[in-house]
Amino acid sequence: MDAVHVREVGLHHAADEEIFERAVIEDRVIVSADTDFATLLATRSASKPSLILFRSGGSRRPEPLAALILQNLPQLDDSLATGCVVTIEPTRLRVRPLPI
């Protein structure tokens, strides 16, 4: 399972709906600080795509965020494969299975 890299796949200026649909079609994980993706999952009662959501605080630079994901990926891999929302906060990490 791959993360959607917005700039790489030409979705940098795409609407959230388009990013969401592309992630579903390509079985990808959305990584964002935008809570709109969680809203889309909830309103659709969707079980895919999985979402890694960064919440308040911490660095917004890609390198530390990628390192944080990679550090936690072994414990998240199965949940991400079956469908979940992972919320990463400065002091904790929460995993909620989908659908919401």
C-alpha positions, 0 to 999 in steps of 0.5 A: 500500500502506497501513500498518495504523493500529491505532487508526484501524481498531479493532484497538488491543486485537486479538490479533496473529493478527487484526491479521495477517489484516486486513493480509493481506486489506487488503494492508497493511504491519504496523509494530510493535516486536513480534517476534511478527509476524515469528514469524507470518510464519515459521511460516506461510511467508507472503509477505504482509503485509510488516512494518516491525519496529523493534528496540531503542533509539531513540525509541518516539514515533510522530512520529520513527518515522513520519519514519524510515519516510518517509525510507526509503520510496523505497528500500523501496517495491518490497520492501514491495510484493512482501513483506518484513520491514524491520528498523530498528535504531539503526545500520542497516536490513535487508530480508529478502524473504518468505517466511522 
